[in-house]
Amino acid sequence: MTGNTRVPPTEITGLYGAVLKKFSKRMFGGVPESLGVMWHSKPVLKASLGLGRKSAKWNACDKDLKSYAHMAVASLIGCSFCLDLGYFQAHNEGLDLAKAREVPRWRESEVFTPLERDVLEYAEAMTHTPPTVTDELAARLLDRLGAPAMVELTTWIAMANQFARGNVALGIEAEGLAASCGLAPLPQPSGVASRT
């Protein structure tokens, strides 16, 4: 636990709390501090978890592409919790860990395909304020992914922005999930100072 949250975690209680803690311990080996922060507003927590569960069932866009896009958003925003969780999930879901580790420095890395590079660029372009998505980039992705996957990817990136920005604003930071799998620390994004 980081102990640096801007809203102090509260005790997770009740039947729903017991189920949530049991699920968290099974999935992560412990209860993330972020759940205690979000427990202050159970309707928000339930909506966030519900959205996460429902969006995990989307299958028009490749799971790896969505994972890389989410980590690119987290890296650009500086959400260490999202990167920690993304790397943990990449390990547990059998994704390419060499690529997952390279997402924060994807521009310099040689491990990504042209399509993956376009997805990472799209994720970053959507994350800029204001967004900097170009017609050319969108057209390339639409041509290679098709409309259903393009809409899914775009919504996935928008949700990643929502969660990452909320975590950073609340001071929710990495909790060592990736380290619990014995994975090496994530590299820093090129040209971006650490925010933790």
C-alpha positions as CSV (number, residue, x, y, z in Angstrom):
1,M,0.0,0.0,0.0
2,T,1.2,3.4,-0.9
3,G,-0.3,5.5,1.8
4,N,-0.3,8.6,-0.5
5,T,-3.9,8.8,-1.6
6,R,-5.6,12.2,-1.4
7,V,-8.7,10.6,-0.1
8,P,-7.8,8.2,2.8
9,P,-9.0,4.7,2.3
10,T,-11.9,3.6,4.5
11,E,-12.7,0.2,6.0
12,I,-14.5,-2.1,3.5
13,T,-17.4,-3.6,5.4
14,G,-20.7,-5.5,4.9
15,L,-21.5,-8.5,2.7
16,Y,-20.7,-6.8,-0.6
17,G,-17.4,-5.7,1.0
18,A,-16.6,-9.2,2.2
19,V,-17.2,-10.6,-1.4
20,L,-15.1,-7.8,-2.9
21,K,-12.2,-8.4,-0.5
22,K,-12.4,-12.2,-1.1
23,F,-12.3,-11.7,-4.9
24,S,-9.5,-9.1,-4.6
25,K,-7.4,-11.5,-2.5
26,R,-7.9,-14.3,-4.9
27,M,-7.1,-12.1,-7.9
28,F,-4.3,-9.9,-6.5
29,G,-3.1,-11.7,-3.4
30,G,-4.4,-8.8,-1.3
31,V,-6.9,-5.9,-1.2
32,P,-5.6,-2.9,-3.2
33,E,-5.7,0.4,-1.3
34,S,-7.6,1.9,-4.2
35,L,-10.7,-0.2,-3.2
36,G,-10.7,1.4,0.2
37,V,-10.6,4.8,-1.5
38,M,-13.4,4.0,-3.8
39,W,-15.4,2.4,-1.0
40,H,-16.4,5.9,0.1
41,S,-18.8,5.9,-2.8
42,K,-20.1,2.4,-3.3
43,P,-22.4,3.4,-6.3
44,V,-19.3,4.8,-8.1
45,L,-17.3,1.7,-7.2
46,K,-20.0,-0.6,-8.4
47,A,-20.5,1.3,-11.7
48,S,-16.7,1.2,-12.3
49,L,-16.4,-2.5,-11.6
50,G,-19.5,-3.2,-13.7
51,L,-18.2,-1.2,-16.6
52,G,-14.9,-3.1,-16.3
53,R,-16.7,-6.5,-16.3
54,K,-18.9,-5.6,-19.2
55,S,-16.1,-4.1,-21.3
56,A,-13.9,-7.2,-20.7
57,K,-16.5,-9.2,-22.7
58,W,-16.0,-6.9,-25.8
59,N,-14.3,-8.9,-28.6
60,A,-14.4,-6.9,-31.8
61,C,-10.8,-5.6,-31.2
62,D,-7.8,-7.8,-30.3
63,K,-7.2,-8.0,-26.6
64,D,-3.5,-7.4,-26.9
65,L,-4.1,-4.1,-28.9
66,K,-6.5,-2.9,-26.2
67,S,-4.0,-3.8,-23.4
68,Y,-1.2,-1.9,-25.1
69,A,-3.5,1.1,-25.7
70,H,-4.5,1.1,-22.1
71,M,-0.9,1.1,-20.9
72,A,0.0,3.8,-23.4
73,V,-2.7,6.0,-21.9
74,A,-1.6,5.2,-18.3
75,S,2.0,5.9,-19.2
76,L,1.3,9.3,-20.8
77,I,-1.0,10.4,-17.9
78,G,1.4,9.0,-15.3
79,C,-1.0,6.5,-13.7
80,S,1.5,4.1,-12.0
81,F,-1.5,2.1,-10.6
82,C,-2.8,1.5,-14.2
83,L,0.6,0.4,-15.5
84,D,1.2,-1.8,-12.5
85,L,-2.3,-3.4,-13.0
86,G,-1.8,-3.6,-16.8
87,Y,1.6,-5.4,-16.4
88,F,0.1,-7.8,-13.8
89,Q,-2.8,-8.6,-16.1
90,A,-0.5,-9.0,-19.1
91,H,1.4,-11.6,-17.1
92,N,-1.7,-13.4,-16.0
93,E,-3.4,-13.4,-19.4
94,G,-0.4,-14.6,-21.3
95,L,0.2,-11.5,-23.3
96,D,3.7,-10.7,-24.8
97,L,5.5,-9.4,-21.7
98,A,8.4,-8.0,-23.8
99,K,6.0,-5.8,-25.6
100,A,4.0,-4.9,-22.5
101,R,7.2,-3.7,-20.8
102,E,8.1,-1.6,-23.8
103,V,4.8,0.3,-24.1
104,P,6.0,3.4,-22.1
105,R,8.9,3.7,-24.6
106,W,7.2,2.4,-27.7
107,R,8.5,5.0,-30.1
108,E,12.1,3.8,-29.4
109,S,11.3,0.2,-29.2
110,E,11.6,-2.2,-32.1
111,V,9.2,-4.9,-30.8
112,F,6.0,-3.5,-32.1
113,T,4.3,-4.2,-35.5
114,P,3.1,-1.3,-37.6
115,L,-0.5,-1.9,-36.5
116,E,0.5,-1.9,-32.8
117,R,2.5,1.4,-33.4
118,D,-0.6,3.0,-34.9
119,V,-2.7,1.8,-31.9
120,L,-0.2,3.2,-29.5
121,E,-0.1,6.5,-31.4
122,Y,-3.9,6.6,-31.5
123,A,-4.1,6.0,-27.7
124,E,-1.6,8.9,-27.1
125,A,-3.4,11.2,-29.5
126,M,-6.7,10.6,-27.8
127,T,-5.1,11.3,-24.5
128,H,-3.7,14.7,-25.4
129,T,-5.7,17.7,-24.4
130,P,-7.1,18.6,-26.8
131,P,-7.0,15.3,-28.7
132,T,-4.6,15.2,-31.6
133,V,-6.0,12.3,-33.7
134,T,-5.4,12.9,-37.4
135,D,-7.7,11.8,-40.2
136,E,-4.8,9.8,-41.7
137,L,-4.2,7.8,-38.5
138,A,-7.9,7.1,-38.0
139,A,-8.2,6.0,-41.7
140,R,-5.3,3.6,-41.4
141,L,-6.8,2.0,-38.2
142,L,-10.3,1.9,-39.7
143,D,-8.9,0.2,-42.8
144,R,-6.9,-2.4,-40.8
145,L,-9.3,-3.0,-37.9
146,G,-12.8,-2.4,-39.4
147,A,-15.5,-0.2,-37.9
148,P,-16.6,-2.4,-35.0
149,A,-13.1,-2.8,-33.7
150,M,-12.3,0.8,-34.3
151,V,-15.3,1.9,-32.2
152,E,-14.4,-0.6,-29.5
153,L,-10.8,0.5,-29.4
154,T,-11.8,4.2,-29.2
155,T,-14.2,3.6,-26.4
156,W,-11.6,1.4,-24.6
157,I,-9.1,4.2,-24.8
158,A,-11.6,6.8,-23.6
159,M,-12.4,4.6,-20.5
160,A,-8.7,4.1,-19.9
161,N,-8.4,7.9,-19.8
162,Q,-11.3,8.1,-17.3
163,F,-9.8,5.6,-14.9
164,A,-6.2,6.8,-15.2
165,R,-7.1,10.4,-14.7
166,G,-9.3,9.6,-11.7
167,N,-6.5,7.5,-10.1
168,V,-3.9,10.2,-10.6
169,A,-6.3,12.9,-9.2
170,L,-7.1,10.7,-6.1
171,G,-3.4,9.9,-5.6
172,I,-3.9,6.2,-6.2
173,E,-0.4,4.7,-7.1
174,A,1.2,1.4,-8.0
175,E,0.8,-1.2,-5.3
176,G,3.4,-3.8,-6.4
177,L,1.0,-6.0,-8.3
178,A,3.6,-6.6,-11.1
179,A,6.3,-7.2,-8.6
180,S,4.1,-9.9,-6.9
181,C,4.5,-11.8,-10.2
182,G,8.3,-11.5,-10.1
183,L,8.3,-9.1,-13.0
184,A,10.9,-6.4,-13.4
185,P,9.9,-2.7,-12.9
186,L,8.4,-0.9,-15.8
187,P,10.6,1.5,-17.8
188,Q,9.9,5.2,-17.6
189,P,8.3,6.8,-20.7
190,S,10.9,8.5,-22.9
191,G,11.4,12.1,-21.9
192,V,8.9,12.0,-19.0
193,A,10.0,12.4,-15.4
194,S,8.6,10.0,-12.8
195,R,5.4,11.2,-11.2
196,T,5.5,8.9,-8.2
